[in-house]
Amino acid sequence: MPGERVKNIPESTTKVPLKSWIKGRLTEESELYEEATILTATKRKVVGTVKEVNPAYKHTFGEFVPEILKMREKILEEMWGDTDE
């Protein structure tokens, strides 16, 4: 909870609860959105709210950025000269 955060972090950070994604096994049966205890691979017990079962990785490298393509072309041109011929 916000009042339980350490004191050496920015004030804006202390006002919000800490959220983390912790992988492990449930120590008892639990339903979604219920509080449960999980046992991590390092045998640490963590209590939290079950939000998802067997979640998949959902990250990407983001949207295409046309400026990066222009930067690549400029770098290659400076390294190897005009390559359009």
Backbone torsions as a table, in degrees:
resi	resn	phi	psi	omega
1	MET	NA	158.5	-176.4
2	PRO	-54.6	-40.2	-179.5
3	GLY	-70.0	-11.9	-177.4
4	GLU	-97.4	-0.1	-178.5
5	ARG	-72.4	153.8	178.1
6	VAL	-63.9	157.7	-172.5
7	LYS	-86.6	-14.0	-175.8
8	ASN	-94.1	28.7	174.5
9	ILE	-116.4	161.1	-177.9
10	PRO	-56.4	147.4	-178.1
11	GLU	-57.4	-39.5	-179.7
12	SER	-62.7	-30.4	178.8
13	THR	-75.9	-36.9	-178.1
14	THR	-67.9	-15.9	-177.5
15	LYS	-81.5	-10.5	-177.3
16	VAL	-119.1	149.1	179.0
17	PRO	-70.0	149.9	177.1
18	LEU	-75.4	131.6	175.6
19	LYS	-117.3	139.2	177.3
20	SER	-148.6	157.4	178.1
21	TRP	-108.0	110.9	-175.8
22	ILE	-117.0	127.2	-180.0
23	LYS	-95.2	140.8	177.9
24	GLY	175.5	-166.9	179.8
25	ARG	-113.6	139.8	175.7
26	LEU	-62.8	140.8	176.7
27	THR	-89.9	-13.6	176.5
28	GLU	-151.0	164.3	177.8
29	GLU	-61.2	142.6	-179.8
30	SER	-154.0	153.2	176.2
31	GLU	-102.9	163.9	175.8
32	LEU	-58.1	142.9	178.2
33	TYR	66.6	14.7	171.8
34	GLU	-100.6	155.5	175.2
35	GLU	-75.3	139.7	-178.7
36	ALA	-150.7	162.9	176.0
37	THR	-107.8	133.8	175.1
38	ILE	-117.9	155.3	176.6
39	LEU	-110.7	119.7	-177.7
40	THR	-81.3	173.9	179.2
41	ALA	-63.3	-23.8	178.8
42	THR	-93.8	13.2	177.5
43	LYS	69.6	21.8	176.1
44	ARG	-87.1	138.1	177.2
45	LYS	-98.7	129.4	-178.0
46	VAL	-129.3	133.5	178.7
47	VAL	-103.7	133.7	178.4
48	GLY	-168.0	-174.1	-179.3
49	THR	-97.2	129.5	178.7
50	VAL	-73.9	117.3	-179.1
51	LYS	-107.1	-26.7	-175.4
52	GLU	-158.1	146.9	178.2
53	VAL	-108.7	130.1	-178.6
54	ASN	49.2	57.7	-177.3
55	PRO	-67.7	147.2	176.4
56	ALA	-94.1	157.8	173.8
57	TYR	-70.5	133.7	-175.0
58	LYS	-126.2	27.4	-178.7
59	HIS	-93.7	158.2	175.9
60	THR	-135.5	177.9	174.0
61	PHE	-93.5	12.0	176.1
62	GLY	89.3	-178.3	180.0
63	GLU	-74.2	158.7	176.5
64	PHE	-64.2	135.2	179.6
65	VAL	-116.8	105.7	-175.7
66	PRO	-58.6	-30.0	-179.7
67	GLU	-62.6	-30.7	179.0
68	ILE	-67.3	-37.5	176.7
69	LEU	-63.2	-41.3	177.6
70	LYS	-64.3	-39.4	177.8
71	MET	-62.7	-42.1	179.3
72	ARG	-60.6	-46.3	-179.8
73	GLU	-61.4	-40.6	179.7
74	LYS	-65.5	-43.6	179.4
75	ILE	-62.6	-46.5	179.8
76	LEU	-63.4	-38.5	178.5
77	GLU	-63.5	-42.6	179.7
78	GLU	-68.9	-32.6	179.6
79	MET	-77.9	-42.9	-169.3
80	TRP	-119.2	-1.4	-177.5
81	GLY	84.9	-172.5	-178.2
82	ASP	-68.2	119.3	-177.5
83	THR	-106.5	11.1	-179.3
84	ASP	-78.5	-9.3	-175.6
85	GLU	-81.5	NA	NA
